[in-house]
Amino acid sequence: SEMIGPEVLQALVSAGQKQTAGADEINFNAAKRQVVDAFEKAFLSARLRETHGNISKAARHAGMYKANFIQKMRKHGLRRIDFLDDASHNSK
């Protein structure tokens, strides 16, 4: 239900360019992978923030299987605990 506007894509491209600063040359596939990785991490983070770290809900909101969502979380170094609200975090 969310649309990705040109400003978001530009930010992702800029992030990818920063990661490759100093590289003489980068091929299309490597650049594309960097942008896709940046998008995945931002998308997963947004779903986790919306659901206050509830992985099942975040996966549902993302339209993904929970196992795939968790796999991508691991890939991008995302941890559920980092998205818990203060009340939930302090009560555990």
Secondary structure, 3 states (H helix, E strand, C coil): CCCCCHHHHHHHHHHHHHHCCCCCCCCHHHHHHHHHHHHHHHHHHHHHHHCCCCHHHHHHHHCCCHHHHHHHHHHCCCCHHHHCCHHHHHHC
